[in-house]
Amino acid sequence: MPVNKAIAYAVFVVTIVAAPTAMAAERTITLSVKNMYCAACPSIVKESLEAVSGVAKVAVSYKDKTATVVYDDAKADVNQLTSATTKAGYPSAPKS
């Protein structure tokens, strides 16, 4: 393979491999969480969200019945977050 073609191929491969990473973004979402009735509930909600790949930070408010989640949108999405809390017994949805 001529040098120019080898360089062009290498640049192409690096661009394809790096593209998803370059398009990834850190997102923050606040979820409205149901069924939080006791002092232990926020811990369970937090653990369920932290178990989702791509989640960087979770803050749960028992008083407001919310969970604020910072996550990498290339590794996680809102459906995965709400599914995690629902499976733990705390249905959630994006707060409007």
N, C-alpha and C positions, 0 to 999 in steps of 0.2 A: 504494500500500500504506500503510495507516495506520501511524503511528509505533510503536505497541505491537506490531503484527505484524512490523514490520521489525526491532525489537529482539529479539523472540522468535526470529525466523529467524536473526539474527546469532549469538545465543547457541547455538542449535541447531547451526549450522555449526561454530562454534569448538569445541563439545563433541565433535562427531564427528571433527573433524580432530585434536584433541588427545588423544582417548581412547587410541589405540594407544601414543602416547608416554608417557602417564601410566601405562599398564599395563606398560610395558617395565621390566625390572629387570636389574641387573648380576648376573651369576652367575659362580661359580667352580667349575670341575670339574677333577678330576685323572684323566687318561687313563693307562692302562697301555699302553705302546708296545712292540711286538715289533720284532725285526730291528735293534736298535741295537747294532752290534758294533765300531764304530770311532769315533775322535775326531770325525770330520766328521758323523756321524749326528745328533747333537743340533741342529746348525745347520740341517740339511735339514728336520728335523721342525719346528723353530721357524719357519722360513720358510714352510713349507706351512700352518701354522696362522695365521700373521700375514696370509696372503693371503686368509683368509676375512673377508668383510665383517662388521663388528661385533665383531671380536676386539680387545680393548684391551691385553692383556698376556699374554705367554707365558714360562714358565720350564720348561726341559727339564733333567731329571736323567739323565745317562748311567748313573750308579751305580745309581739306583733304577729305571731304565727307565720313567720317567713324564714326563708333560707336564702342567703345571698351567696352565689357561687361564682368563682373566677375559674374559667376553664379554657383549654386550648381547643378551638373549634375544629381543628384538623383531627383531633383524637376523640372528641365527645360532642354530643349534640343535646338539644333540649329534651328530646324523647328519651335518651338514655338517663338523663338526670331525673326526670319525672318518673320514669320506670323504676329507678333505684329506690326512690322514696316510697312509691306505691307498694313495691315488693316487701318493704320493711313495715308496711302497715300504715303509712302516712301518705295518702294521695296528695299530689301537688300539681300545680299548673303555674305557668308564668303569671306573675302579678300584673294586673292591668292598671 
